[in-house]
Amino acid sequence: MKVVIAGAGIAGLSAALFLARNDIGSLVFERAPELKEVGAGLQLGPNATRVLLRLGLGDQLRHFGVAPRAIDVLDGPSGERLVLMDLSDVETRYGAPYLTIHRADLQAILAEAVRRNHATDVWTDHEVKGITKGGNGIVLTNGHVEHGDVIVGADGVWSKMRQKLRGSGPPTYTGYASLRTTISAELAPHLPRDRVQLRLSPNAHIVAYPMRGGEEVNLVINMRTNDPSELGPGDAHALVENWPEDIRHAVTATQAWRAWPLNGVSPTKAWTNGKHMALIGDAAHAMLPFMAQGAGMAIEDACCLAACIADLPLDEAMTTYEQVRMPRVNQVVKAAQLNGRTYHLSGPLAKARNAGFKVMTGERLIRRFDWVYDYDAETASRFRPGQPAD
Ligand SMILES: Cc1cc2nc3c(=O)[nH]c(=O)nc-3n(C[C@H](O)[C@H](O)[C@H](O)COP(=O)(O)OP(=O)(O)OC[C@H]3O[C@@H](n4cnc5c(N)ncnc54)[C@H](O)[C@@H]3O)c2cc1C
């Protein structure tokens, strides 16, 4: 059995490793000349770290990641605390850590594990152009054709593989964009190094958290805009003009803010061709980052797809993968959309939201996310529709 994968992002590399764990070989084609620093910070919930630990990556993840002690939800303009979600017992509660990590570090950890594994390999500087007529091979822009028993599209939000599978065009702009930067912690001396901070305001919210042993801070400003190409450092600085000193100091410490339009891909259209081709990660379901679960879902997809391929005849593996993953991801996508609406309320509705957060303890709030964090993608993938779960 050989699987050919397009894209060596978090989804593609995770898929290669979960396949190898199930004794299935794979080859990953990546268009970038090298896997270098791309993106910014990621939060990984215990649902994602749980299955990554099973790949033996625990030491590296803990080395490069930070385990925040809390998620602090604040009113942006006043800095008033609305609710504090304690994460200090997250490992006891869910059996796996909550980590913040640079995307480049996570990608490097996964790529290194792929290179160490004899069952799998990554070829960088190899761009995928399409698939063969029968659909069981990948065609590269350099003319090379690689056949496989299964073809996996892990080529991100602008996926060519999705266009081949669904026949649909580009992703849809969600109406939201992010401004992102990472700064040295020295430039943000007033921000705590032990927690994720979420600061809410009408039409925009800021997420700030430590990375790389607390030496760097990841800052993201998510806002509604019709024209993301116009966004720049001036917008970041203007947002916090009258906000408390701790966050204003950090946001205005740099001009190096980069705008990312947030594009979405419908999670309810085909993920497989029912035979030997599947999409995973952003290629299947790019979502708003307001649940901090895009990479988490990519990792879960990879784990589930590998288990299905290992356990079932291929056509059944494809349908089971889709049946297990589609409702789960759809639920996360909807929760992220709801968070977007809630975080950006204004006027009396924002006041009502703030009052609601204040009466809700952090303990009650975190329990609301049990369905996200308690999920085990490997166990779930071994549930067969029509049969009772273990
Ligand atoms: C502002 C923001 C904040 C976020 N925060 C979080 C968070 O806190 N937690 C979280 O879990 N997620 C978060 N996400 C989402 C997360 O970054 C993505 O969901 C995740 O990186 C998707 O991984 P992927 O491997 O599917 O796609 P990608 O990371 O896009 O990887 C796709 C890979 O395929 C390659 N590729 C593309 N086309 C081709 C081709 N034709 N041939 C060969 N290779 C190709 C690309 O070069 C790339 O390496 C955030 C996203 C944004 C924008």
The ligand as an SDF file (V2000), in Angstrom:
LIG
                    3D

 53 58  0  0  0  0  0  0  0  0999 V2000
   -4.8070   34.0450   11.9290 C   0  0  0  0  0  0  0  0  0  0  0  0
   -4.8550   32.5470   12.0360 C   0  0  0  0  0  0  0  0  0  0  0  0
   -4.7230   31.9650   13.2910 C   0  0  0  0  0  0  0  0  0  0  0  0
   -4.7940   30.5720   13.4240 C   0  0  0  0  0  0  0  0  0  0  0  0
   -4.6980   30.0300   14.6770 N   0  0  0  0  0  0  0  0  0  0  0  0
   -4.8400   28.6930   14.8180 C   0  0  0  0  0  0  0  0  0  0  0  0
   -4.7380   28.1080   16.1190 C   0  0  0  0  0  0  0  0  0  0  0  0
   -4.5220   28.7950   17.1090 O   0  0  0  0  0  0  0  0  0  0  0  0
   -4.8920   26.7570   16.2140 N   0  0  0  0  0  0  0  0  0  0  0  0
   -5.1130   25.9710   15.1250 C   0  0  0  0  0  0  0  0  0  0  0  0
   -5.2640   24.7420   15.2970 O   0  0  0  0  0  0  0  0  0  0  0  0
   -5.2090   26.5020   13.8900 N   0  0  0  0  0  0  0  0  0  0  0  0
   -5.0720   27.8310   13.7040 C   0  0  0  0  0  0  0  0  0  0  0  0
   -5.1340   28.3750   12.4550 N   0  0  0  0  0  0  0  0  0  0  0  0
   -5.4020   27.4980   11.3020 C   0  0  0  0  0  0  0  0  0  0  0  0
   -4.1890   26.7260   10.8340 C   0  0  0  0  0  0  0  0  0  0  0  0
   -3.0990   27.5910   10.5760 O   0  0  0  0  0  0  0  0  0  0  0  0
   -4.5430   25.9540    9.5580 C   0  0  0  0  0  0  0  0  0  0  0  0
   -5.8030   25.3440    9.7010 O   0  0  0  0  0  0  0  0  0  0  0  0
   -3.5160   24.8620    9.2920 C   0  0  0  0  0  0  0  0  0  0  0  0
   -2.2260   25.4030    9.1850 O   0  0  0  0  0  0  0  0  0  0  0  0
   -3.8850   24.1120    8.0100 C   0  0  0  0  0  0  0  0  0  0  0  0
   -2.8870   23.1690    7.7130 O   0  0  0  0  0  0  0  0  0  0  0  0
   -2.8710   22.4620    6.2840 P   0  0  0  0  0  0  0  0  0  0  0  0
   -1.7020   21.5550    6.3270 O   0  0  0  0  0  0  0  0  0  0  0  0
   -4.2120   21.9160    5.9790 O   0  0  0  0  0  0  0  0  0  0  0  0
   -2.6440   23.6350    5.2380 O   0  0  0  0  0  0  0  0  0  0  0  0
   -1.3480   24.5510    5.0130 P   0  0  0  0  0  0  0  0  0  0  0  0
   -0.7000   24.8890    6.3120 O   0  0  0  0  0  0  0  0  0  0  0  0
   -1.7810   25.6670    4.1430 O   0  0  0  0  0  0  0  0  0  0  0  0
   -0.3450   23.6040    4.2190 O   0  0  0  0  0  0  0  0  0  0  0  0
   -0.5320   23.2950    2.8590 C   0  0  0  0  0  0  0  0  0  0  0  0
    0.8140   22.9130    2.2750 C   0  0  0  0  0  0  0  0  0  0  0  0
    0.6110   22.4930    0.9230 O   0  0  0  0  0  0  0  0  0  0  0  0
    1.5780   23.1220    0.1010 C   0  0  0  0  0  0  0  0  0  0  0  0
    0.9810   23.2130   -1.2490 N   0  0  0  0  0  0  0  0  0  0  0  0
   -0.0370   24.0060   -1.6590 C   0  0  0  0  0  0  0  0  0  0  0  0
   -0.3100   23.7960   -2.9470 N   0  0  0  0  0  0  0  0  0  0  0  0
    0.5600   22.8440   -3.3720 C   0  0  0  0  0  0  0  0  0  0  0  0
    0.7820   22.1970   -4.6220 C   0  0  0  0  0  0  0  0  0  0  0  0
    0.0470   22.5010   -5.7020 N   0  0  0  0  0  0  0  0  0  0  0  0
    1.7600   21.2540   -4.7010 N   0  0  0  0  0  0  0  0  0  0  0  0
    2.5020   20.9290   -3.6110 C   0  0  0  0  0  0  0  0  0  0  0  0
    2.3600   21.5210   -2.4130 N   0  0  0  0  0  0  0  0  0  0  0  0
    1.3870   22.4660   -2.2930 C   0  0  0  0  0  0  0  0  0  0  0  0
    1.8190   24.4710    0.7590 C   0  0  0  0  0  0  0  0  0  0  0  0
    3.0600   25.0310    0.3530 O   0  0  0  0  0  0  0  0  0  0  0  0
    1.7880   24.0770    2.2320 C   0  0  0  0  0  0  0  0  0  0  0  0
    3.0540   23.6570    2.6890 O   0  0  0  0  0  0  0  0  0  0  0  0
   -5.0100   29.7540   12.2830 C   0  0  0  0  0  0  0  0  0  0  0  0
   -5.1050   30.3420   11.0230 C   0  0  0  0  0  0  0  0  0  0  0  0
   -5.0160   31.7110   10.8930 C   0  0  0  0  0  0  0  0  0  0  0  0
   -5.1000   32.3340    9.5250 C   0  0  0  0  0  0  0  0  0  0  0  0
  1  2  1  0
  2  3  1  0
  2 52  2  0
  3  4  2  0
  4  5  1  0
  4 50  1  0
  5  6  2  0
  6  7  1  0
  6 13  1  0
  7  8  2  0
  7  9  1  0
  9 10  1  0
 10 11  2  0
 10 12  1  0
 12 13  2  0
 13 14  1  0
 14 15  1  0
 14 50  1  0
 15 16  1  0
 16 17  1  0
 16 18  1  0
 18 19  1  0
 18 20  1  0
 20 21  1  0
 20 22  1  0
 22 23  1  0
 23 24  1  0
 24 25  2  0
 24 26  1  0
 24 27  1  0
 27 28  1  0
 28 29  2  0
 28 30  1  0
 28 31  1  0
 31 32  1  0
 32 33  1  0
 33 34  1  0
 33 48  1  0
 34 35  1  0
 35 36  1  0
 35 46  1  0
 36 37  1  0
 36 45  1  0
 37 38  2  0
 38 39  1  0
 39 40  1  0
 39 45  2  0
 40 41  1  0
 40 42  2  0
 42 43  1  0
 43 44  2  0
 44 45  1  0
 46 47  1  0
 46 48  1  0
 48 49  1  0
 50 51  2  0
 51 52  1  0
 52 53  1  0
M  END
$$$$
